[in-house]
């Protein structure tokens, strides 16, 4: 299937604080190569890339659960250098789990005629799941790149993937499977 300009890749919270800092996820480093390959393929095919990233203020509700992390203006809130946004990519800061809640995400995607959101990043069972659910409720199709998402534990990962597949109707594809569809 030729690549559709109707796709957009979303890279969720691949931030310093989640890979090396305040809320380090030991399992997250293993998805970086898959996301790198996916981003290269997406950019080559003209598929838009959108980075969403926590950018918290001191009164954000998430901080009551997780403590301070990814605070606005700190290095912890920046995308890891290995996945740094490039010219033409889009960035959407967020203050909650979902990339859609009180952000310009929906407007951005609609302005690009996106119909399918390709989900990558961390944490599968939290920000990935909430972003996918909000995309579903707005009428987007969802593809989850199974080797491009991660969570704190294998159980968290399984829960997030199963929920997105069974409840949100997400397609589960590996990076290689998705890139093959785009050829």
Secondary structure, DSSP 8 states (H G I E B T S, - for coil): ----TTEEEEEE--BHHHHTSTT--TTGGGGHHHHHHHHHHHHHHT-EEEEEEE-B-TT-THHHHH-S-SBTTSGGGSB-GGG---TT-EEEEESSS-SSTTSSHHHHHHHTT--EEEEEEE-IIIIIHHHHHHHHHTT-EEEEEEEEEE-SSHHHHHHHHHHHHHTT--EEE-HHHHHHHH-
